[in-house]
Amino acid sequence: MDKSAFELPWQQAFEFVEATLGGRIISVERQERWRTAFYINVEVPGGGVTPVYYRGARDQDTGGLNIRHEYNILCALEKNGIEVPKLYGFCEEPAGIVM
């Protein structure tokens, strides 16, 4: 599905993904589950495609505090040699992890 099919605030999330990876989103698929999440394919310079996962906050009304905490834990685990998904960054609005 094309990223333009999704309403705000998800357009902001997709812009963050493109800026963070330095590429262009070529497909987006929303994962059907209790929290908002997307499978995203990003065409990066050089012609490759990088698949990423955008994990949104469980409840956007919390201001992303729970998802920020989850991101910080993943960063700490990674820093200490524990294998976690590759972390690309944290999107502030709407709150979510790009991995």
C-alpha positions as a Markdown table, in Angstrom:
| # | Residue | x | y | z |
|---|---|---|---|---|
| 1 | Met | 0.0 | 0.0 | 0.0 |
| 2 | Asp | 1.2 | 3.5 | -0.7 |
| 3 | Lys | 2.1 | 5.6 | 2.3 |
| 4 | Ser | -0.3 | 8.4 | 1.2 |
| 5 | Ala | -3.2 | 6.1 | 2.0 |
| 6 | Phe | -2.6 | 6.7 | 5.7 |
| 7 | Glu | -3.9 | 9.7 | 7.6 |
| 8 | Leu | -2.0 | 12.0 | 9.9 |
| 9 | Pro | -0.2 | 11.5 | 12.2 |
| 10 | Trp | 1.2 | 8.5 | 10.4 |
| 11 | Gln | 2.4 | 10.7 | 7.5 |
| 12 | Gln | 4.8 | 12.3 | 10.0 |
| 13 | Ala | 6.0 | 8.9 | 11.1 |
| 14 | Phe | 6.7 | 7.9 | 7.4 |
| 15 | Glu | 8.6 | 11.2 | 6.9 |
| 16 | Phe | 10.7 | 10.4 | 10.0 |
| 17 | Val | 11.5 | 6.9 | 8.6 |
| 18 | Glu | 12.6 | 8.4 | 5.2 |
| 19 | Ala | 14.8 | 11.0 | 6.8 |
| 20 | Thr | 16.3 | 8.6 | 9.3 |
| 21 | Leu | 17.2 | 6.0 | 6.6 |
| 22 | Gly | 18.0 | 8.6 | 3.9 |
| 23 | Gly | 15.7 | 6.9 | 1.4 |
| 24 | Arg | 12.2 | 6.7 | 0.0 |
| 25 | Ile | 9.3 | 4.5 | 1.2 |
| 26 | Ile | 8.2 | 2.2 | -1.5 |
| 27 | Ser | 5.6 | 0.1 | 0.5 |
| 28 | Val | 3.8 | 0.2 | 3.8 |
| 29 | Glu | 1.7 | -2.5 | 5.3 |
| 30 | Arg | -0.1 | -2.0 | 8.6 |
| 31 | Gln | 0.2 | -4.9 | 11.0 |
| 32 | Glu | -3.2 | -5.8 | 12.3 |
| 33 | Arg | -2.8 | -5.9 | 16.1 |
| 34 | Trp | -3.7 | -4.1 | 19.3 |
| 35 | Arg | -1.0 | -1.4 | 18.8 |
| 36 | Thr | -0.3 | 0.5 | 15.7 |
| 37 | Ala | 2.6 | -1.0 | 13.8 |
| 38 | Phe | 3.8 | -1.0 | 10.2 |
| 39 | Tyr | 6.1 | -3.1 | 7.9 |
| 40 | Ile | 7.9 | -0.6 | 5.7 |
| 41 | Asn | 10.2 | -1.1 | 2.8 |
| 42 | Val | 12.6 | 1.8 | 2.1 |
| 43 | Glu | 14.5 | 2.2 | -1.1 |
| 44 | Val | 17.9 | 3.5 | 0.0 |
| 45 | Pro | 20.7 | 5.2 | -2.0 |
| 46 | Gly | 22.4 | 2.7 | -4.3 |
| 47 | Gly | 19.2 | 0.9 | -5.2 |
| 48 | Gly | 18.9 | -1.4 | -2.2 |
| 49 | Val | 15.7 | -1.9 | -0.2 |
| 50 | Thr | 15.8 | -1.9 | 3.6 |
| 51 | Pro | 12.9 | -3.4 | 5.4 |
| 52 | Val | 12.0 | -1.7 | 8.7 |
| 53 | Tyr | 9.3 | -2.1 | 11.4 |
| 54 | Tyr | 7.6 | 0.9 | 13.0 |
| 55 | Arg | 6.3 | 0.0 | 16.4 |
| 56 | Gly | 3.9 | 2.6 | 17.7 |
| 57 | Ala | 2.9 | 3.3 | 21.2 |
| 58 | Arg | 0.3 | 1.1 | 22.8 |
| 59 | Asp | -1.9 | 4.1 | 23.5 |
| 60 | Gln | -1.1 | 7.4 | 21.8 |
| 61 | Asp | -2.8 | 9.3 | 24.6 |
| 62 | Thr | 0.2 | 8.5 | 26.9 |
| 63 | Gly | 2.4 | 10.8 | 25.0 |
| 64 | Gly | 4.6 | 7.8 | 24.1 |
| 65 | Leu | 6.1 | 7.4 | 27.6 |
| 66 | Asn | 5.7 | 3.6 | 27.5 |
| 67 | Ile | 7.2 | 3.2 | 24.0 |
| 68 | Arg | 10.1 | 5.6 | 24.9 |
| 69 | His | 10.8 | 3.4 | 28.0 |
| 70 | Glu | 10.8 | 0.3 | 25.7 |
| 71 | Tyr | 13.2 | 2.0 | 23.3 |
| 72 | Asn | 15.5 | 2.9 | 26.2 |
| 73 | Ile | 15.5 | -0.7 | 27.4 |
| 74 | Leu | 16.3 | -2.0 | 23.9 |
| 75 | Cys | 19.2 | 0.5 | 23.6 |
| 76 | Ala | 20.6 | -0.6 | 27.0 |
| 77 | Leu | 20.3 | -4.3 | 26.1 |
| 78 | Glu | 22.1 | -3.6 | 22.7 |
| 79 | Lys | 24.8 | -1.6 | 24.5 |
| 80 | Asn | 25.5 | -4.6 | 26.8 |
| 81 | Gly | 25.9 | -7.1 | 24.0 |
| 82 | Ile | 22.4 | -8.6 | 24.1 |
| 83 | Glu | 21.0 | -9.1 | 20.6 |
| 84 | Val | 17.9 | -7.0 | 19.8 |
| 85 | Pro | 16.4 | -5.9 | 16.5 |
| 86 | Lys | 18.5 | -3.2 | 14.7 |
| 87 | Leu | 17.4 | 0.1 | 16.1 |
| 88 | Tyr | 17.2 | 3.0 | 13.6 |
| 89 | Gly | 15.7 | 5.6 | 16.0 |
| 90 | Phe | 12.8 | 6.9 | 18.0 |
| 91 | Cys | 10.1 | 9.0 | 16.4 |
| 92 | Glu | 8.7 | 11.6 | 18.8 |
| 93 | Glu | 5.4 | 12.3 | 17.0 |
| 94 | Pro | 3.7 | 10.0 | 16.7 |
| 95 | Ala | 5.7 | 8.1 | 19.3 |
| 96 | Gly | 7.3 | 4.9 | 17.9 |
| 97 | Ile | 10.4 | 2.9 | 17.4 |
| 98 | Val | 11.9 | 2.3 | 14.0 |
| 99 | Met | 13.7 | -1.0 | 13.9 |
